[in-house]
Amino acid sequence: MTDPFNDKTGRASMGGAQGLAVARLGIGLIQGLLLYLLWRSATSFVPMSWPPTMTWPATNPPLFGALFLACAFTPVMLLAGVGRLSVKALAIWGLISAAMLMLLGWHDVAQQATDGRFYPPYLRFPVIAFAAAALFIAHHLIVPAVAPEEGRRRWIADFDDYFDTAWKAGVQLALSLGFTGAFWLLLFLGAALFRIIGLRFLEDLIGEEWFSIPVTCLVFAVAVQLTDVRSGLIRGVRTVALMLLSWLLLVITVLVAGFLLALPFTGLDGLWKTGSATALVLSAAAALIILINTAYQDGREDNLPPVVLRVAVRVASVLLTPLILIAIWGLSLRIGQHGLTPDRIIASACALVGVIYAAGYGWAALSPFWKKTAWMKPLERTNVAAAVLTVAVILALFSPLLDPARLSVGDQVARLKRGAVSAALFDYGFLRFEAGQPGRAALADLAKSSNAEIARRAKQAQATDNRYDLKQKDDSLPPRTPRVGIWPEGATLPPGFVTPVRRDDPRYDCEDAAECLATARDLNGDGKTEVLLADRFRIALFAQGPDGAWTHQGDYRVVFCGSGSNDVRELLKNPQTAPVAPAWPDLSTPRGEARFTSEQDCPAPVAVNP
């Protein structure tokens, strides 16, 4: 009987390339069938009807979410592990990863609030994205340690093994996804060709989920097998990709250095006004980390980059520290002002991982000044430590241990109870609509509060179906002075426009100058100035009445045609944004004015004769 294992390497032979192909195709087919069965259990689901008519397991949302997450990602890990791990090791790792994914999916769905806007697969995007990242990192920490070249098993493998395994898998994944996408483009092209001669069988076939879902998974498995058979070509593609990306390190290093050098002259106020400063800074840090690794690669002397890139790697490694410090500063300011939210907790976790990278990379860059070491050698230990920490943090964040919703609810309610935020300004909508079951439970407790104002507002939130209605109903909020950005810079707004307003005025929602942009213009040529106030989605028109008060006249509906930014505030800055005469006049009727509404949002393309 043939031994399925190679005793020298500890790797599964699976009967050679043919056995690997059969195993991978089987995994792909089984994944496709499982995903189809999950989809089928929810096919009778109609979003506009309630209650939904679904079959098990879609009728059990936590179970459905757990199964979906495991079926979506575990087979992909198995495809990558076949041939690299023994059958026993692969089976154990597959069961562990599937169990962890199911626990993450179960917890994410179970802690959500179910109120009619809860549709399959029930999972929220962050848990899907972070679960995929954790599985990818964990898999490529385990494979080099469990199946090293000499057949020895170690807790920590050599860094070049980690590098080779992870980056090769990343290239394989990208090529396999591209292959699957190209396959479907060809199918759609073929369906279109048959359709023009009156044959719609292929179009009908690819529209059937019993065909499209299993075939997609099967084609992806075929792509993984094909790329694995030609591993030398994959390494060649990886080498070219790393070489090209490494030269982008020069670009981002110059940009980040220029940004940091400019901060003492510009200050941080403009950065905080964006409302997304932490995300931007952490994104820049992540880009530096990735590109530093594309230049360093496996750290072997025969892979040393040119001198200019080695200098860029050292400079970029040092720049990580101020970027992470700015991100932490911005987070601390936001948390101090407004308390914890799930997004801020996730950002804090990312900043924690960033601290490890900044410290380790900074040490690697500066250590030659007091200790002779190989070029950036400490970077290797930093990468392994940060990878382990990342997996641990993700598992903690999306489990009951450090659940962001639970922690945010506790912090926000504590701020309310100690008076850091008044009962009138507390965000009951967060508890009702964004904090899941912990928020609903906290809102129920607040509804029983001995403070009559808190109890009244909590009950009002419980009885409201959406955030907008909650704001509209809350007519007891005190007036608030808006904070408005002005365009063009240096201009002024007419006196009396920035004044305390009540809840029903669009200016009330302008809590930050970065959120609202205003400009003063004479729109109708009557010699009087009007004000246009734009947020991200609309432009509100204000005019001054005989009493001198500025009143909201109505809103401009913006239809976005063509490419470009969909932020209405950017449109307000554009000099091409100007008053135009309507193409067709409105009508005056005995019952009121009839306003013309165009049938077409965007102009129809001009026909060109072939």
N, C-alpha and C positions, 0 to 999 in steps of 0.2 A: 504493500500500500504506500502510495506517495505521501510523504510528509508535506503538509501544506505550508510549513514554515521554513524559513532559511535560518538555521541555527546560528550562523555567523553574524547576521545582521539583525535578527529578530523581526524582520519585516515579513508581512504576509505575501506569499507568491501568488496565491489565487490561481495557480495553474498557468502562470504566464500572462501575456498581454490579453489573450482570449478570455481567460478567467476574470481579469480586471474589467474587461468590457462588459461581460455578462453581469458581473456584480453591480457595476455602475448603472447599466441600463435597467436592471431590476429595481435599484433604489429609486431611479427617476420615475419609473412606471408606478411604483407603489406610492411615491409622494403625490404624483398626479391623481391617482385614484382616491387617496385620502382627502386631498384638497377638493376634488370634485364632490365627494360625499358630504363634506362640510358645506360646500356651496349649495348642494341640493337640499340640505336640511333647511336652508334659508330662502329657497327660491320662491316660496309662496308668500314671502314677506312683501307687503305693499306699504311704502313709507307714508302714504296719505291715509291709511286705514288704521284703526285701533279698536280692539287689540289685534296685533299681528297674528296671522295664522301660519305658524312655523312648526317644524317637527324637531324632535330631539336629535342632536344636542343644542340646536339653535334656541330652543325654549329655555335652556339653562345658560344664561349669558356668561357667568364665570367659567363654566366648563368649556363653552364654545371658544372663548378667548384663549384659554389655556391650550386647547387642542390646536387651534389655528396657529398660535405662535410656535408650538413644538413642530407641527407638520410643515411649517413654512421654512424653518431654519435648520432643524436637526438633520434632515436628509442632505442638505448642502454640505454640512460638516462631514457627514459620512462619505459623500462623494470625494471630498478632499482627503479623507483619512484612509480610504481603501488603497492598499498597496504600500502604505507608509507605516501602518500599525498592524500588529498581529490581530487575528480575528477576535481573540479574547479581549485584548486591550481596546480594540475599536468598539466592541459590544458594550464593555463597561463604560467607556467614555460616552458612547451614544446614549446609554440609559441615564447617566448622570446629567448630561447636557439637556436631554429631553425633560427630565424631572425639574431642573432649574428653570427652564423656559416655561414650563407649565405653571410653576409656582409664581413666576413673575406675571404671566398672563392672568392667572386666577386672581391674584391680589389687585392688579390694575382694574379689572372689571368689577370685582366685588366691592371695591371702595368707591366706585362711581355712583352717582345718584341716578335712579331710574325714574324718568318722568315723561316718557313718550318721545324723547329725542335720543333714543338709545338703540342704535341699529347695529346689526352684524357688520364687521367682526367684533364690535364693541371696544376694541383696544384703541387707546390714544396713541398718536404718532410718537411721542417721546419714548414710550416703553418699547415700541417696535424698533426704532432706530438704535437706542442704547442697548437693547438685548442683542441685536445683530452685532454691534461693535464688541460687546463683552464676549460673545461666542467666538468671534474671529480672533480676538486677542488671546483668550484662554486656550483655544485650539492650537495656536502657534506657539504657546508656551509649553504645552504638553507634548506635542509631537516630537520636537528635537530631544526632549529629555527622556521620553519613553523609548524612542527608536533611534538612537545615535548610530553612527556608522559602524562602530566596533561592537555593537550589540550590548553595550553596557547601559544601565539605567541610572540616571542621576537626577537629583532635584533641580540642579541648574546646569544647563548645557552650555557649550561654547557659543559665544556671541555670533560667530559667523554661521553657525547652524540656525540660530534664530533668524538672522538676516536672510539667509538663503531660502528658508521655508516660508517665511511670511511674505517677502516681496515676490517670490515666485507665485505663491497662491493669489496675491493681489492681482498680478498680471493675468493669471488664469481666469480669475473671476471676471475681470473687465472684458477679456476676449470672449469668454463664454456668454456673458450678457449681450455683447455685441453680436455674436453669432446667432443667438436666439432672436434678437431684434431683426437681424437681416433675414432670417428664415421667415418671419411673419410678414415682412415687407414683400418678399417674393410671393408668399401665398396670396396677399391682397392684390398684388400685380396680376397674378394668374387668374384670380377671381374676376378682376376687371376685364381681362382679355376674353374670358369665356362669356362674360355678361354682354359684351358688345355684339356677340353672335347669337344671343338669345339663350345661352345655357347658364343657369344660375345654381347648378348643383354645388359647385365649390364655394360660392358665396354663402349658400345656406349651411354648408358643412362647417365652415370656420366660425359661423355664428352660433353653433351648438356647443354649450359648455362641456358636454360629455366628451367632445373631441378636443376643443381648444385647451382646456386645463391640463389633461394628461399629456397631450402632445407637447405643450410648452415645457413641462418638466422633463419629458423624455429627450427633447432636443437639447435642453441645457445639459443633461447628463452626457449626451453624445459629445457636446462641445468640450466638457471637462475631460472626457476620455481622449479626444483627439489632441487636445493641448498637452495632456500628460504623456502621450506616446512620443510626441516631438518635444521632449523636455529641453533639448539643446537649443531648439529654435526659441522656446519660451525664455530661456536665459539670455539669448541674444536680444530679444525684444526688450526684456527687462533692462539689460545693459544700456541700450539706446535710450530708453525712457528715462533712466536714472541720470544719464549724461545730460540730456536736454533739460531735465528739471533742475539739476544741480546748478546750471548757469542762471536759472531764475533766482537763485539765492542772492546773486549780486543785486538784482533789481529790488527785491523786498528789503534787503539790508540797507541799501541807500535810502529807500523810502521811509523805513522805520527810523533810521538815524536822523534823517531830516525832520521827521515829525517830532522826535524827542528834543532835538536841538531848538526847534521853534517854540516849544511849550513855555520856556521862561519868558519869551517876549509876548506870546498871545494869551497865556494863562489857560486855565482849565475850564473856564466858564462855558466857552463854546462847545467843548466836549461834553459837559454835563447836560447842556441844553438839547442835545440830540435825542436824549431819552434812551439811547441804545449804546452808550459809551462802553460799558463793560463788555457787551457782546462783540463790539468792533475790536476792542483791544485784545480780547481773548482770541478772536479769529486771527488777528495779526500774529499773535504768539504761536498759535497752532500752525500757521503757514511757515513761520521760521523753523519750528521744530521739524516739520516734515521735510523741508528743503535742506536743513542741516544734515539730516540722515541720508538724503539722496547724494550728498557730496561725500559724506563719511563712508557710506556703504558698510562693508564688513570690517573695515579697519585694517585690512592687511596691507603690507607695504607695497605690494604690486598693484594695489588699487588706489594709491594715494592720488588725490586730485592735483591739478596745477597749483602753483604757489598762490595765485590770486584767489582761488577758491578756498585754499587753506586759511588765508587771512580773513576772507569773508566769513568762514565758519566760526573763527574765534570771535570776530566782532559781533556776529549775529547771536552767538551764545551769551555774550555779555549783555546784549540789548534785551534779552528775555527778562532779566530781573526788573528793570524799570517798567516794562510793559505789565508784568504781573502785579507789581506794586500799585500801578495806576488802576488796574482792574479791581484790586482789593479795596483801594481807597474809594472808588466809585460805588462799589457794593456796600461798603460800610456807611457811606453817606445816605444811600437809598434806604437801607435797612433801618438806619437811625431815624430817618424822616417818616417812613411809611411802613416799617415793619417787614416781616418775612412774607414772601409769596412763594409758590412752587417754582416759578422761574428764577427767583433770586437764590433759592436753595440749590437748584441745579447749577446755576452759575457759580455759586460758592464752591460746589464740589469740583467743578472744572478748574477753578482758581487754585484749589488745593493740589490737584494734580500738576497744575502749572508751576506751583512752588517747587515741587520735586524736580521738574525739568530745569527750572531756572537755577536752582542751587547746584544741581549736578553738572549742567552744561557750563555754568559760570566757573565752577571749580576746575572742570576739564580745560577751559580756555586759559585760566590764569595760573594753574598749578606749575607750569614750567618756570615761573619766575622764582619759585622757592623749592621746587622739587623736580628732578629730571625724570620725565615720563615720556612714553611714546605719544605721538600726536593725538590729542583728544581721547586718550584711552579711557579715562573715567566715564566718558559718555556711555560706554557699553553697560556698565553696572547701573547707571541712571536709567537707561531704557528698560532694562529688565525690572527694576524696582518700580518704575512708573507704570509699567504694564500690569504688574500684579496689583498695585494700588488701584488702578483704573477699574479692573474687574471687580475688586472688593467694593469700591465705591458705588459702582452701578448696581451690584446685587443689593447693597444696603439701601440705596435710594428708592429702588422700585420693589421693596419688600416692606413689611411692617416695621423693620428696624429703624429706618430713617425716612419714612414716608413723607414726601414734601407737603402733601395736603394736610396731614395730621399736624406736622410741626408748624405750618403756616397758620392753621386755625388756632392752635394753642397760643401762638405769639400774638395774633391779632386780637383775640378775646382778652388776653392779659393786658394789652395796651388799652383796650376799652375800660377794663375794670380799674386800672390804676390811674385813669384820667389822661393818658397820653393822647387820646383822641376823644372828642366829645361824642355823645350819643347821636347828635344831629349829623356829624360828619363821618361816622363809622360806616364802612362799606358792608352793609348787610347783604348786598347782591353777591359779593364774593362768597359768603357762606352758602347762599342759596343756589348759585348757579355754577360756581367754579371749584368748590372745595370738596365735592363728592359727599359721601356719607358722613365723614367727620364734620363737614360744614353744616350739613342738615341737622346732625345731632347737637352741635353747638348752638345753632339757631333755635332749636326747640328749647334748649336750656335758657337762652336769653329771653325767649317768650314768657318764661316763668319768673323773670327777674323782678326783684322788689322795686327796681327803678322803673317807674311808670313809663317814662319816655323810651327807655330801651325796650321794654316789653311791647309797647305799641308798635314801634318800628320793626321789631323782629316778627311780630304777627303779620304786619303788613307785607313783609318780604315773603313769609310763608304762603300767603294767599295770592302772590303774583306769579304769572307764568313766564315773564321774561324781564331782562334787565331794563329795557326801555320803558316798559310800563311801570316798573318800580320807581324809576326816576321821575316819570311824569306824575305819578300819584303823590310823590313826596313834595307837596307844596309848602311844607313848613320849614324847609331849609333856609338858613339865613342868607341874605344877599352876599355876593362874593365879587371882589374886584378882579376882572380878568387880567391875565398876563398875555400880551399879544406881541408877536414879532411884527416889525414894520418893513414894508418894501416900497421903494428902494431904501437901502441902508442909509441912515442919516436923515430920512424924511420924518415928518411928524404927522400925527393924526389930528383931526379937528377937535377942538375943546369939547369935553363932555362925552366923548365916545368911550373912553376907558373910565368907567364909573361903576360902582357896585350894581349888580343886576341880579335878578331872581332866577329860579330854576328854569322857567319857560323861555328864557332868552338864550340864543345860541352862544353868546359870549360867556355864559356861565361855565361851560365845559372847558374853557381855555385856562387850564391850571398851570401851563408852562408855555413860555414864549416860543418854544420849538414846536408846539402842537398847533398853533394858530398863526396865520400870516394875514396881515391887513394892508390894504392900500387905498388911498383916497383919490377918487377920480370924479369928473363930471361926466356921467354916463349918458345923460339925455340932452346935453347941450343947453340946459336952462340956466347956466351960470351958477348953479349951486353944486356943492361937493357932496357926493355920495361915498360910502365906504363899502368895499368888498372884503369880506372876511372868509378866508379859506382854511379848512382843516384838510385832513387826508382825503376826504371823500366828496365834499361839496363846497360851493361858494355861496355864502349868504350875503344878501344885499340889505344895507341899512341906509335909511334916509332920515333927514332931520325935519321934524314937524314944526308947525308954527310956534309951539311952546318951547322949541329948542331941544326937545328930547329926541334921542336917536332910537328909531323903532325898526324892527325886523320886517322888511317888505316881502321877503320870499327867498327862494333858493334857485340857483342855476343848476340844472342837471347836466353833468358832464358825460359825454359819450366819447370813449376812447377809441380812436381809429388809428390803425397803423401801429408801428413799433414806438418804443420810448417809455418813459416813466409814467406810471399810473397814479402818481401823487398829485392831487389837485393843487397843492401849494406850489409845486414846481411850475405848473401851468400859469399861475398867477404872476410869476416872475417873468414869464416870457413876453417880450414886447409885442408879439403877434396876437396876444390875448387882448382883444379890443371889442367895443360895441359894434354890432352889425345890425342892419335893418332886417326884419323878418322877411322870409321869402314870400309868405302869404299873410295877409292881415287877419287879426281876430275878428269875430263877428259880435255885434251888439244885438241882443234879443230882448223881448219884453220881460223875460225871466232872469236876465243876467248876461254876462259876457261869456261867449263861447271861444275857447282858446284852441288854436290849431296845433295838432300833434302830428309830426311827420311819420309816415309808415316806415321809413328807412332811417336807422340810427346813423349809419355811415353812407357816404355817397357811393353809388354803384360804380364798379370799375368801368372804364371806357372800353367799349368793344373795339378790337383791332382786327381788321380783315386779314385773313391769312394770305 
